[in-house]
Amino acid sequence: MIHVVFTVELQPGTRDAYLAELRKVIPDVRAEAGCVEYVPTYDAETDFGNQFRLGPDRVVVVEKWETVANLKAHMTAPHMQAYRPRVKDYVKSTELRVLAPA
């Protein structure tokens, strides 16, 4: 199993629009072979003084896949190829982290 942390830095003020588009493809992603978990997240409101905050213009997608091959297939899936042009104007940059359990 692999863990994926995919961080999306958004153009200011576009988080809600971005999430609306992302939520449209979540059922298709979760139905993909090897998808264990796929959850968009953003800063939780807490009173922890040591909480590292991403800010209002970042979304982190927390994912788990059975294999790297499953993740590669996800990246080229038709619904993901259709989704990317719909969100391209919202996205400023992305960071992909693929992690193995320790």
VMD Tcl script that builds the backbone (N, CA, C; Angstrom):
set m [mol new atoms 306]
animate dup $m
set s [atomselect $m all]
$s set {name element resname resid chain x y z} {
  {N N MET 1 A 0.841 -1.175 0.000}
  {CA C MET 1 A 0.000 0.000 0.000}
  {C C MET 1 A 0.887 1.239 0.000}
  {N N ILE 2 A 0.416 2.275 -0.690}
  {CA C ILE 2 A 1.103 3.562 -0.676}
  {C C ILE 2 A 0.148 4.634 -0.170}
  {N N HIS 3 A 0.741 5.663 0.390}
  {CA C HIS 3 A -0.008 6.822 0.861}
  {C C HIS 3 A 0.380 7.996 -0.027}
  {N N VAL 4 A -0.590 8.792 -0.397}
  {CA C VAL 4 A -0.338 9.933 -1.259}
  {C C VAL 4 A -0.855 11.184 -0.562}
  {N N VAL 5 A -0.025 12.207 -0.556}
  {CA C VAL 5 A -0.419 13.520 -0.062}
  {C C VAL 5 A -0.254 14.456 -1.244}
  {N N PHE 6 A -1.372 14.917 -1.775}
  {CA C PHE 6 A -1.369 15.771 -2.964}
  {C C PHE 6 A -1.860 17.151 -2.555}
  {N N THR 7 A -0.959 18.115 -2.556}
  {CA C THR 7 A -1.289 19.468 -2.123}
  {C C THR 7 A -1.499 20.354 -3.347}
  {N N VAL 8 A -2.613 21.072 -3.336}
  {CA C VAL 8 A -2.955 21.972 -4.428}
  {C C VAL 8 A -2.984 23.393 -3.884}
  {N N GLU 9 A -2.121 24.240 -4.426}
  {CA C GLU 9 A -2.173 25.657 -4.091}
  {C C GLU 9 A -3.066 26.326 -5.129}
  {N N LEU 10 A -4.060 27.037 -4.646}
  {CA C LEU 10 A -5.083 27.610 -5.517}
  {C C LEU 10 A -4.912 29.105 -5.685}
  {N N GLN 11 A -5.461 29.606 -6.778}
  {CA C GLN 11 A -5.551 31.049 -6.946}
  {C C GLN 11 A -6.417 31.578 -5.801}
  {N N PRO 12 A -6.094 32.749 -5.268}
  {CA C PRO 12 A -6.855 33.283 -4.131}
  {C C PRO 12 A -8.365 33.310 -4.387}
  {N N GLY 13 A -9.095 32.813 -3.392}
  {CA C GLY 13 A -10.547 32.862 -3.428}
  {C C GLY 13 A -11.242 31.820 -4.283}
  {N N THR 14 A -10.508 30.813 -4.773}
  {CA C THR 14 A -11.122 29.829 -5.674}
  {C C THR 14 A -11.354 28.464 -5.031}
  {N N ARG 15 A -11.105 28.350 -3.729}
  {CA C ARG 15 A -11.196 27.033 -3.090}
  {C C ARG 15 A -12.571 26.397 -3.251}
  {N N ASP 16 A -13.637 27.137 -3.015}
  {CA C ASP 16 A -14.973 26.544 -3.108}
  {C C ASP 16 A -15.281 26.060 -4.518}
  {N N ALA 17 A -14.904 26.841 -5.518}
  {CA C ALA 17 A -15.138 26.438 -6.910}
  {C C ALA 17 A -14.314 25.202 -7.255}
  {N N TYR 18 A -13.063 25.185 -6.798}
  {CA C TYR 18 A -12.205 24.025 -7.038}
  {C C TYR 18 A -12.803 22.769 -6.397}
  {N N LEU 19 A -13.196 22.887 -5.138}
  {CA C LEU 19 A -13.758 21.724 -4.434}
  {C C LEU 19 A -15.049 21.239 -5.083}
  {N N ALA 20 A -15.847 22.139 -5.616}
  {CA C ALA 20 A -17.080 21.728 -6.305}
  {C C ALA 20 A -16.756 20.824 -7.494}
  {N N GLU 21 A -15.727 21.180 -8.244}
  {CA C GLU 21 A -15.326 20.344 -9.384}
  {C C GLU 21 A -14.706 19.037 -8.912}
  {N N LEU 22 A -13.869 19.100 -7.886}
  {CA C LEU 22 A -13.240 17.888 -7.369}
  {C C LEU 22 A -14.290 16.903 -6.860}
  {N N ARG 23 A -15.275 17.399 -6.166}
  {CA C ARG 23 A -16.313 16.509 -5.616}
  {C C ARG 23 A -17.081 15.762 -6.703}
  {N N LYS 24 A -17.136 16.315 -7.891}
  {CA C LYS 24 A -17.819 15.638 -9.007}
  {C C LYS 24 A -17.112 14.348 -9.414}
  {N N VAL 25 A -15.776 14.300 -9.271}
  {CA C VAL 25 A -15.036 13.104 -9.708}
  {C C VAL 25 A -14.738 12.124 -8.582}
  {N N ILE 26 A -15.002 12.517 -7.344}
  {CA C ILE 26 A -14.671 11.630 -6.224}
  {C C ILE 26 A -15.334 10.258 -6.333}
  {N N PRO 27 A -16.623 10.152 -6.673}
  {CA C PRO 27 A -17.199 8.802 -6.794}
  {C C PRO 27 A -16.475 7.944 -7.836}
  {N N ASP 28 A -16.081 8.546 -8.958}
  {CA C ASP 28 A -15.353 7.798 -9.988}
  {C C ASP 28 A -13.977 7.364 -9.482}
  {N N VAL 29 A -13.303 8.256 -8.760}
  {CA C VAL 29 A -11.979 7.917 -8.227}
  {C C VAL 29 A -12.094 6.773 -7.232}
  {N N ARG 30 A -13.048 6.870 -6.324}
  {CA C ARG 30 A -13.198 5.833 -5.305}
  {C C ARG 30 A -13.587 4.482 -5.897}
  {N N ALA 31 A -14.144 4.493 -7.094}
  {CA C ALA 31 A -14.512 3.244 -7.769}
  {C C ALA 31 A -13.338 2.636 -8.544}
  {N N GLU 32 A -12.239 3.363 -8.662}
  {CA C GLU 32 A -11.086 2.863 -9.407}
  {C C GLU 32 A -10.449 1.667 -8.702}
  {N N ALA 33 A -9.871 0.783 -9.506}
  {CA C ALA 33 A -9.150 -0.363 -8.965}
  {C C ALA 33 A -8.015 0.129 -8.073}
  {N N GLY 34 A -7.940 -0.400 -6.863}
  {CA C GLY 34 A -6.844 -0.107 -5.964}
  {C C GLY 34 A -7.015 1.124 -5.100}
  {N N CYS 35 A -8.094 1.867 -5.285}
  {CA C CYS 35 A -8.307 3.043 -4.450}
  {C C CYS 35 A -8.830 2.596 -3.086}
  {N N VAL 36 A -8.094 2.936 -2.044}
  {CA C VAL 36 A -8.479 2.593 -0.683}
  {C C VAL 36 A -9.117 3.810 -0.007}
  {N N GLU 37 A -8.546 4.988 -0.290}
  {CA C GLU 37 A -9.044 6.217 0.329}
  {C C GLU 37 A -8.712 7.389 -0.575}
  {N N TYR 38 A -9.629 8.359 -0.649}
  {CA C TYR 38 A -9.429 9.567 -1.451}
  {C C TYR 38 A -10.281 10.653 -0.825}
  {N N VAL 39 A -9.634 11.566 -0.083}
  {CA C VAL 39 A -10.368 12.545 0.712}
  {C C VAL 39 A -9.743 13.928 0.559}
  {N N PRO 40 A -10.484 14.903 0.029}
  {CA C PRO 40 A -9.971 16.265 0.023}
  {C C PRO 40 A -10.089 16.864 1.421}
  {N N THR 41 A -9.066 17.636 1.823}
  {CA C THR 41 A -9.048 18.226 3.157}
  {C C THR 41 A -8.535 19.655 3.078}
  {N N TYR 42 A -8.812 20.411 4.135}
  {CA C TYR 42 A -8.212 21.731 4.319}
  {C C TYR 42 A -8.099 21.966 5.810}
  {N N ASP 43 A -7.522 23.102 6.199}
  {CA C ASP 43 A -7.264 23.371 7.604}
  {C C ASP 43 A -8.507 23.177 8.473}
  {N N ALA 44 A -8.356 22.395 9.522}
  {CA C ALA 44 A -9.398 22.273 10.539}
  {C C ALA 44 A -9.260 23.460 11.493}
  {N N GLU 45 A -10.384 23.955 11.938}
  {CA C GLU 45 A -10.352 25.051 12.911}
  {C C GLU 45 A -10.155 24.455 14.296}
  {N N THR 46 A -8.995 24.728 14.872}
  {CA C THR 46 A -8.668 24.231 16.207}
  {C C THR 46 A -8.018 25.360 17.001}
  {N N ASP 47 A -7.772 25.086 18.266}
  {CA C ASP 47 A -7.058 26.064 19.082}
  {C C ASP 47 A -5.628 25.590 19.395}
  {N N PHE 48 A -5.104 24.687 18.588}
  {CA C PHE 48 A -3.731 24.222 18.775}
  {C C PHE 48 A -2.763 25.307 18.340}
  {N N GLY 49 A -1.941 25.754 19.253}
  {CA C GLY 49 A -0.972 26.786 18.929}
  {C C GLY 49 A 0.122 26.323 18.001}
  {N N ASN 50 A 0.387 25.030 17.978}
  {CA C ASN 50 A 1.459 24.505 17.141}
  {C C ASN 50 A 0.956 23.914 15.825}
  {N N GLN 51 A -0.306 24.170 15.481}
  {CA C GLN 51 A -0.851 23.652 14.224}
  {C C GLN 51 A -0.250 24.411 13.048}
  {N N PHE 52 A 0.343 23.678 12.121}
  {CA C PHE 52 A 0.834 24.274 10.880}
  {C C PHE 52 A -0.372 24.499 9.982}
  {N N ARG 53 A -0.603 25.720 9.627}
  {CA C ARG 53 A -1.760 26.054 8.798}
  {C C ARG 53 A -1.351 26.207 7.334}
  {N N LEU 54 A -2.159 25.626 6.476}
  {CA C LEU 54 A -1.928 25.716 5.043}
  {C C LEU 54 A -2.457 27.018 4.469}
  {N N GLY 55 A -3.482 27.565 5.105}
  {CA C GLY 55 A -4.099 28.790 4.618}
  {C C GLY 55 A -5.330 28.496 3.772}
  {N N PRO 56 A -6.072 29.537 3.440}
  {CA C PRO 56 A -7.353 29.361 2.756}
  {C C PRO 56 A -7.246 28.967 1.290}
  {N N ASP 57 A -6.051 29.019 0.733}
  {CA C ASP 57 A -5.893 28.750 -0.694}
  {C C ASP 57 A -5.153 27.451 -0.982}
  {N N ARG 58 A -5.233 26.501 -0.051}
  {CA C ARG 58 A -4.623 25.183 -0.274}
  {C C ARG 58 A -5.605 24.081 0.106}
  {N N VAL 59 A -5.605 23.045 -0.703}
  {CA C VAL 59 A -6.368 21.833 -0.443}
  {C C VAL 59 A -5.374 20.682 -0.484}
  {N N VAL 60 A -5.510 19.756 0.454}
  {CA C VAL 60 A -4.663 18.566 0.473}
  {C C VAL 60 A -5.561 17.352 0.263}
  {N N VAL 61 A -5.271 16.587 -0.771}
  {CA C VAL 61 A -6.006 15.350 -1.021}
  {C C VAL 61 A -5.190 14.223 -0.400}
  {N N VAL 62 A -5.798 13.545 0.567}
  {CA C VAL 62 A -5.159 12.426 1.255}
  {C C VAL 62 A -5.662 11.147 0.588}
  {N N GLU 63 A -4.725 10.359 0.096}
  {CA C GLU 63 A -5.086 9.174 -0.686}
  {C C GLU 63 A -4.348 7.946 -0.175}
  {N N LYS 64 A -4.958 6.793 -0.402}
  {CA C LYS 64 A -4.282 5.505 -0.202}
  {C C LYS 64 A -4.609 4.653 -1.422}
  {N N TRP 65 A -3.564 4.025 -1.952}
  {CA C TRP 65 A -3.699 3.147 -3.110}
  {C C TRP 65 A -3.016 1.828 -2.800}
  {N N GLU 66 A -3.547 0.768 -3.383}
  {CA C GLU 66 A -2.944 -0.546 -3.154}
  {C C GLU 66 A -1.550 -0.632 -3.754}
  {N N THR 67 A -1.351 -0.028 -4.945}
  {CA C THR 67 A -0.055 -0.113 -5.617}
  {C C THR 67 A 0.259 1.189 -6.352}
  {N N VAL 68 A 1.528 1.350 -6.704}
  {CA C VAL 68 A 1.929 2.486 -7.531}
  {C C VAL 68 A 1.258 2.387 -8.905}
  {N N ALA 69 A 1.122 1.189 -9.414}
  {CA C ALA 69 A 0.452 1.003 -10.707}
  {C C ALA 69 A -0.984 1.516 -10.653}
  {N N ASN 70 A -1.682 1.283 -9.534}
  {CA C ASN 70 A -3.040 1.808 -9.386}
  {C C ASN 70 A -3.039 3.334 -9.420}
  {N N LEU 71 A -2.065 3.950 -8.756}
  {CA C LEU 71 A -1.964 5.407 -8.759}
  {C C LEU 71 A -1.681 5.921 -10.163}
  {N N LYS 72 A -0.793 5.265 -10.880}
  {CA C LYS 72 A -0.495 5.677 -12.254}
  {C C LYS 72 A -1.733 5.577 -13.142}
  {N N ALA 73 A -2.510 4.516 -12.967}
  {CA C ALA 73 A -3.744 4.369 -13.743}
  {C C ALA 73 A -4.727 5.486 -13.398}
  {N N HIS 74 A -4.790 5.850 -12.123}
  {CA C HIS 74 A -5.659 6.950 -11.689}
  {C C HIS 74 A -5.285 8.245 -12.398}
  {N N MET 75 A -4.007 8.503 -12.504}
  {CA C MET 75 A -3.548 9.760 -13.097}
  {C C MET 75 A -3.923 9.899 -14.568}
  {N N THR 76 A -4.146 8.775 -15.235}
  {CA C THR 76 A -4.500 8.809 -16.655}
  {C C THR 76 A -5.951 8.410 -16.914}
  {N N ALA 77 A -6.725 8.216 -15.843}
  {CA C ALA 77 A -8.128 7.809 -16.000}
  {C C ALA 77 A -8.902 8.879 -16.770}
  {N N PRO 78 A -9.859 8.477 -17.598}
  {CA C PRO 78 A -10.623 9.443 -18.399}
  {C C PRO 78 A -11.286 10.543 -17.569}
  {N N HIS 79 A -11.834 10.194 -16.407}
  {CA C HIS 79 A -12.500 11.227 -15.602}
  {C C HIS 79 A -11.495 12.234 -15.049}
  {N N MET 80 A -10.256 11.812 -14.807}
  {CA C MET 80 A -9.240 12.755 -14.338}
  {C C MET 80 A -8.751 13.640 -15.488}
  {N N GLN 81 A -8.663 13.075 -16.674}
  {CA C GLN 81 A -8.268 13.879 -17.833}
  {C C GLN 81 A -9.333 14.920 -18.158}
  {N N ALA 82 A -10.596 14.596 -17.937}
  {CA C ALA 82 A -11.672 15.567 -18.168}
  {C C ALA 82 A -11.725 16.615 -17.059}
  {N N TYR 83 A -11.358 16.226 -15.855}
  {CA C TYR 83 A -11.401 17.115 -14.692}
  {C C TYR 83 A -10.329 18.202 -14.745}
  {N N ARG 84 A -9.122 17.852 -15.147}
  {CA C ARG 84 A -8.002 18.805 -15.104}
  {C C ARG 84 A -8.265 20.099 -15.872}
  {N N PRO 85 A -8.791 20.062 -17.089}
  {CA C PRO 85 A -9.068 21.336 -17.777}
  {C C PRO 85 A -10.123 22.187 -17.053}
  {N N ARG 86 A -11.029 21.542 -16.346}
  {CA C ARG 86 A -12.069 22.289 -15.633}
  {C C ARG 86 A -11.516 23.051 -14.438}
  {N N VAL 87 A -10.387 22.603 -13.886}
  {CA C VAL 87 A -9.832 23.265 -12.692}
  {C C VAL 87 A -8.537 24.024 -12.970}
  {N N LYS 88 A -8.045 23.978 -14.176}
  {CA C LYS 88 A -6.723 24.558 -14.460}
  {C C LYS 88 A -6.632 26.034 -14.111}
  {N N ASP 89 A -7.690 26.798 -14.262}
  {CA C ASP 89 A -7.640 28.224 -13.937}
  {C C ASP 89 A -7.625 28.482 -12.434}
  {N N TYR 90 A -7.997 27.486 -11.638}
  {CA C TYR 90 A -7.985 27.630 -10.181}
  {C C TYR 90 A -6.624 27.272 -9.571}
  {N N VAL 91 A -5.882 26.409 -10.257}
  {CA C VAL 91 A -4.660 25.820 -9.693}
  {C C VAL 91 A -3.443 26.694 -9.970}
  {N N LYS 92 A -2.759 27.046 -8.905}
  {CA C LYS 92 A -1.522 27.820 -8.999}
  {C C LYS 92 A -0.325 26.877 -9.080}
  {N N SER 93 A -0.304 25.830 -8.220}
  {CA C SER 93 A 0.774 24.843 -8.240}
  {C C SER 93 A 0.307 23.596 -7.492}
  {N N THR 94 A 1.058 22.509 -7.667}
  {CA C THR 94 A 0.746 21.255 -6.984}
  {C C THR 94 A 2.034 20.637 -6.446}
  {N N GLU 95 A 1.871 19.824 -5.413}
  {CA C GLU 95 A 2.973 19.027 -4.845}
  {C C GLU 95 A 2.464 17.617 -4.647}
  {N N LEU 96 A 3.201 16.647 -5.136}
  {CA C LEU 96 A 2.835 15.241 -4.991}
  {C C LEU 96 A 3.845 14.558 -4.089}
  {N N ARG 97 A 3.336 13.901 -3.055}
  {CA C ARG 97 A 4.180 13.083 -2.186}
  {C C ARG 97 A 3.604 11.672 -2.189}
  {N N VAL 98 A 4.441 10.721 -2.546}
  {CA C VAL 98 A 4.050 9.316 -2.539}
  {C C VAL 98 A 4.901 8.657 -1.465}
  {N N LEU 99 A 4.233 8.082 -0.473}
  {CA C LEU 99 A 4.909 7.593 0.719}
  {C C LEU 99 A 4.622 6.112 0.949}
  {N N ALA 100 A 5.609 5.413 1.495}
  {CA C ALA 100 A 5.446 4.017 1.901}
  {C C ALA 100 A 5.256 3.969 3.404}
  {N N PRO 101 A 4.452 3.027 3.878}
  {CA C PRO 101 A 4.310 2.886 5.335}
  {C C PRO 101 A 5.655 2.519 5.964}
  {N N ALA 102 A 5.939 3.078 7.112}
  {CA C ALA 102 A 7.213 2.807 7.788}
  {C C ALA 102 A 7.105 1.544 8.631}
}
mol reanalyze $m
mol bondsrecalc $m
mol representation Tube
mol addrep $m
